């Protein structure tokens, strides 16, 4: 086989002396035309793929910063707004004479309660003075003060009656040391023997020790003293001692 003869080389001077003219078409690259066309088609497809995946970014204009508007003055809610959004309306003031009338009615009610319950209020040492003052104005009656411990025994004596065997004569004197007048108290008398055993006891009401002519409706004023005398039956002949107690 014979080797192909290479084309003759052009001298370098020929390129230097050549005048600029239209650009010569590039020599076809080695290889067949169908392969070049195939390579060109693949390159075009790759270029379209890159174009589809990475579109060219365009610079977006910067948005202007919002400018804050000056605060608007508060507006009153309209008449059609809900009731809880409207400002409360001040209630009209009641006339003074109405307040005076209410106070008078309250005072009258308190007075009526006090008068109706004056018996219980008068039994208390703290409330009795002003209840007594109220009744002195309204001319109402108060029950007498009841404080048995405020009675003080001044003298007492129990002796057999000579003309009546088995009878004892009782004499006593006592005083009201309370702050207010008291009704006549009930009196308890206890008899004991020589060993201190109680052999008899009895409770005597005012009509028992004052007698038929005694004024049991009267009262003992503060500091007032009284003397009483009455007879009792001796329960046993061995009575040697006695005690008094106010009820």
VMD Tcl script that draws the C-alpha trace (Angstrom):
set ca {
  {0.00 0.00 0.00}
  {1.10 3.46 -0.79}
  {0.92 6.23 1.82}
  {-1.16 9.29 0.89}
  {0.79 12.26 -0.12}
  {0.24 15.19 2.29}
  {-0.86 18.50 0.80}
  {1.86 21.04 0.19}
  {2.39 23.51 3.10}
  {2.02 27.17 2.38}
  {4.93 29.33 3.32}
  {4.55 31.66 6.42}
  {5.27 34.68 4.32}
  {2.16 34.08 2.33}
  {0.00 34.56 5.51}
  {1.86 37.70 6.44}
  {1.45 39.29 3.02}
  {-2.20 38.44 2.72}
  {-4.57 41.39 2.79}
  {-7.53 41.35 5.14}
  {-10.62 40.22 3.39}
  {-13.77 38.38 4.19}
  {-13.29 35.82 6.86}
  {-12.62 32.48 5.37}
  {-14.91 29.74 6.31}
  {-13.42 27.38 8.85}
  {-12.24 24.15 7.50}
  {-14.47 21.30 8.22}
  {-13.33 19.28 11.19}
  {-12.27 15.77 10.77}
  {-15.11 13.42 10.55}
  {-18.20 12.95 8.49}
  {-20.98 15.52 8.11}
  {-23.68 13.34 9.67}
  {-21.67 13.08 12.92}
  {-21.23 16.87 13.06}
  {-24.94 17.36 12.53}
  {-25.69 14.90 15.33}
  {-23.29 16.68 17.67}
  {-24.92 19.98 16.80}
  {-28.40 18.63 17.55}
  {-27.29 17.30 20.95}
  {-25.67 20.63 21.80}
  {-28.86 22.46 20.91}
  {-30.94 20.15 23.15}
  {-28.52 20.62 26.07}
  {-28.68 24.36 25.61}
  {-32.48 24.33 25.63}
  {-32.46 22.22 28.83}
  {-30.21 24.68 30.60}
  {-32.38 27.50 29.37}
  {-35.48 25.79 30.79}
  {-33.86 25.01 34.16}
  {-32.15 28.33 34.82}
  {-34.06 31.21 33.34}
  {-32.20 34.46 33.32}
  {-32.90 36.45 36.48}
  {-34.12 39.94 36.03}
  {-33.46 42.59 38.64}
  {-36.69 43.55 40.45}
  {-37.17 47.15 41.42}
  {-37.01 47.75 45.20}
  {-40.35 48.38 46.83}
  {-40.67 51.75 48.56}
  {-40.83 51.67 52.36}
  {-44.32 52.41 53.74}
  {-44.66 55.83 55.23}
  {-46.51 55.83 58.60}
  {-49.53 58.06 58.55}
  {-50.02 60.53 61.43}
  {-52.35 59.19 64.17}
  {-55.92 60.20 63.62}
  {-57.88 61.70 66.53}
  {-60.14 59.24 68.39}
  {-63.62 59.12 67.04}
  {-66.67 58.65 69.17}
  {-68.66 55.53 68.39}
  {-71.70 56.12 66.32}
  {-75.20 55.55 67.53}
  {-75.37 52.33 65.57}
  {-72.29 50.85 67.28}
  {-72.78 48.07 69.90}
  {-73.69 49.21 73.41}
  {-70.44 47.92 74.96}
  {-68.39 50.21 72.66}
  {-70.25 53.37 73.59}
  {-69.18 55.49 76.53}
  {-71.42 55.16 79.62}
  {-73.93 57.91 80.10}
  {-73.95 59.46 83.56}
  {-77.19 58.85 85.42}
  {-79.09 61.92 86.55}
  {-78.61 62.79 90.21}
  {-81.52 62.37 92.56}
  {-82.81 65.52 94.23}
  {-81.72 66.13 97.81}
  {-85.24 65.98 99.16}
  {-85.47 62.35 98.03}
  {-82.40 61.45 100.08}
  {-83.91 63.21 103.07}
  {-87.14 61.27 102.64}
  {-85.24 57.97 102.48}
  {-83.29 58.84 105.63}
  {-86.49 59.73 107.47}
  {-88.14 56.45 106.49}
  {-85.09 54.47 107.66}
  {-85.06 56.30 111.01}
  {-88.79 55.66 111.46}
  {-88.27 51.96 110.75}
  {-85.48 51.76 113.32}
  {-87.67 53.44 115.95}
  {-90.52 51.03 115.27}
  {-88.20 48.04 115.66}
  {-86.83 49.40 118.92}
  {-90.28 50.04 120.36}
  {-91.54 46.61 119.34}
  {-88.51 44.84 120.82}
  {-87.99 47.17 123.78}
  {-88.41 44.38 126.33}
  {-85.39 42.46 125.05}
  {-83.37 45.63 124.47}
  {-84.17 46.88 127.97}
  {-82.87 43.64 129.46}
  {-79.36 44.49 128.22}
  {-77.29 46.89 130.30}
  {-75.69 48.43 127.19}
  {-78.89 49.22 125.29}
  {-81.24 50.00 128.20}
  {-80.17 53.68 128.68}
  {-81.03 54.83 125.17}
  {-84.16 52.63 125.04}
  {-85.28 54.27 128.29}
  {-84.59 57.69 126.81}
  {-86.63 56.83 123.71}
  {-89.55 55.61 125.83}
  {-89.45 58.77 127.91}
  {-90.07 60.74 124.71}
  {-92.63 58.37 123.19}
  {-94.22 57.68 126.59}
  {-93.90 53.91 126.28}
  {-93.47 51.57 129.24}
  {-90.38 49.50 129.99}
  {-90.22 46.30 132.04}
  {-88.39 46.63 135.34}
  {-84.72 45.82 135.46}
  {-84.00 42.28 136.64}
  {-80.61 41.65 138.26}
  {-80.93 39.29 141.26}
  {-77.22 39.46 142.08}
  {-77.55 43.21 142.64}
  {-79.63 42.64 145.80}
  {-77.62 42.75 149.01}
  {-78.81 41.12 152.22}
  {-78.44 43.55 155.12}
  {-79.83 41.46 157.98}
  {-81.60 38.11 158.39}
  {-83.02 36.13 161.28}
  {-84.97 32.89 161.68}
  {-86.50 32.02 165.08}
  {-89.10 29.56 166.39}
  {-92.55 31.01 167.12}
  {-93.25 30.46 170.85}
  {-96.98 30.23 170.48}
  {-96.88 27.94 167.42}
  {-94.81 24.75 167.75}
  {-93.05 23.79 164.50}
  {-93.32 27.32 163.05}
  {-90.40 29.63 162.28}
  {-90.47 33.44 162.09}
  {-88.32 34.78 159.24}
  {-87.19 38.40 159.18}
  {-84.79 39.93 156.63}
  {-83.68 43.26 155.23}
  {-82.10 43.76 151.80}
  {-81.17 46.59 149.41}
  {-81.21 47.16 145.64}
  {-77.68 48.02 144.49}
  {-78.45 47.92 140.74}
  {-78.22 50.93 138.41}
  {-81.97 50.83 137.72}
  {-85.13 50.12 139.63}
  {-85.98 46.48 140.17}
  {-89.13 44.58 140.92}
  {-89.41 42.67 144.15}
  {-87.32 39.51 143.86}
  {-88.21 35.94 144.62}
  {-86.57 34.60 147.74}
  {-85.25 31.07 148.31}
  {-84.84 29.91 151.90}
  {-82.85 26.75 152.73}
  {-82.76 25.14 156.20}
  {-79.90 22.88 157.36}
  {-79.19 20.64 160.35}
  {-76.10 20.52 162.54}
  {-74.22 18.37 160.00}
  {-74.78 20.94 157.20}
  {-77.34 18.80 155.40}
  {-80.24 20.69 153.79}
  {-83.42 19.43 155.38}
  {-85.83 21.82 153.72}
  {-86.01 24.53 151.05}
  {-88.70 26.80 149.66}
  {-89.12 29.61 147.11}
  {-91.26 32.56 148.15}
  {-92.80 35.08 145.77}
  {-93.33 38.75 146.69}
  {-96.96 38.13 147.64}
  {-95.76 35.40 150.04}
  {-93.38 37.52 152.08}
  {-95.11 40.92 151.69}
  {-98.47 39.67 152.84}
  {-101.94 40.48 151.56}
  {-101.49 44.25 151.92}
  {-98.13 44.41 150.19}
  {-97.73 46.34 146.93}
  {-96.19 43.71 144.71}
  {-96.49 45.95 141.61}
  {-94.10 48.52 143.04}
  {-90.34 48.54 142.40}
  {-87.23 49.08 144.46}
  {-85.31 52.10 143.29}
  {-81.51 52.03 143.12}
  {-80.18 52.13 146.72}
  {-83.59 51.52 148.26}
  {-83.85 48.95 151.07}
  {-86.80 46.91 152.29}
  {-87.73 44.77 155.31}
  {-89.75 41.58 155.10}
  {-91.22 39.20 157.67}
  {-93.12 35.94 157.24}
  {-93.57 32.53 158.84}
  {-92.66 29.06 157.57}
  {-93.18 25.51 158.88}
  {-90.08 23.82 160.26}
  {-89.41 20.53 158.40}
  {-87.57 19.02 161.38}
  {-86.73 19.94 164.94}
  {-82.99 19.79 164.18}
  {-82.87 23.06 162.20}
  {-79.84 25.06 163.24}
  {-78.85 27.04 160.10}
  {-80.42 28.76 157.12}
  {-79.42 30.56 153.93}
  {-81.11 33.11 151.60}
  {-80.82 33.43 147.86}
  {-82.43 36.00 145.52}
  {-83.97 34.78 142.25}
}
mol new
graphics top color blue
foreach p $ca { graphics top sphere $p radius 0.5 }
foreach p [lrange $ca 0 end-1] q [lrange $ca 1 end] { graphics top cylinder $p $q radius 0.2 }
display resetview
